[in-house]
Amino acid sequence: MNITYRSVYVSDLKKIVDLYTQQDSFRINTLTPDFGLPLDIMMADNDKILACSFILFNESDEITYRVLSDKTVVSDEMAADLLLFTQKDKMKHPVNESLKDSIFRLTNWINHSV
């Protein structure tokens, strides 16, 4: 299986939301700012999204990153590789108050459209 990494496109959002809602911790029917802002994805040769990295705020209001993945295919090492791919280009990610607003607007838009 060939694995590729790339930035998230708007056309990926439905698949990313599906991946997110399949996680054990997802218990509600609407996304909250805990969803974060999807940044990069790991894809297989068949264009299946295997994992997605997100930037979000933790409980202490600090910026953090996380990776959600299809655990049946993606090992912890593969998820760590995606996280490194995302973090190596940290300068491309907004690190200010507009990030919170962007996350809020994205989750609101997804909740009403996807």
Long-range contacts (C-beta under 8 A, 24 or more apart in sequence): 1-44, 1-45, 2-44, 2-45, 3-42, 3-43, 3-44, 3-50, 3-78, 4-42, 4-43, 5-40, 5-41, 5-42, 5-43, 5-81, 5-82, 5-85, 6-40, 6-41, 6-43, 7-39, 7-40, 7-41, 8-38, 8-39, 8-40, 8-41, 8-52, 12-38, 12-41, 12-49, 13-38, 13-110, 13-114, 14-114, 15-49, 16-41, 16-49, 16-52, 17-110, 17-114, 19-49, 19-51, 19-52, 19-68, 19-69, 19-70, 20-52, 20-68, 22-70, 23-68, 30-111, 31-107, 31-110, 31-111, 32-107, 33-57, 33-100, 33-103, 33-104, 33-107, 35-103, 35-106, 35-107, 35-110, 36-66, 36-103, 37-99, 37-102, 37-103, 37-106, 39-65, 39-86, 39-93, 40-82, 40-85, 40-86, 41-82, 42-69, 42-74, 42-78, 42-81, 42-82, 44-73, 50-74, 50-78, 51-78, 51-79, 51-82, 53-82, 53-83, 53-85, 53-86, 55-86, 55-93, 55-99, 56-103, 57-99, 57-100, 57-103, 63-95, 63-99
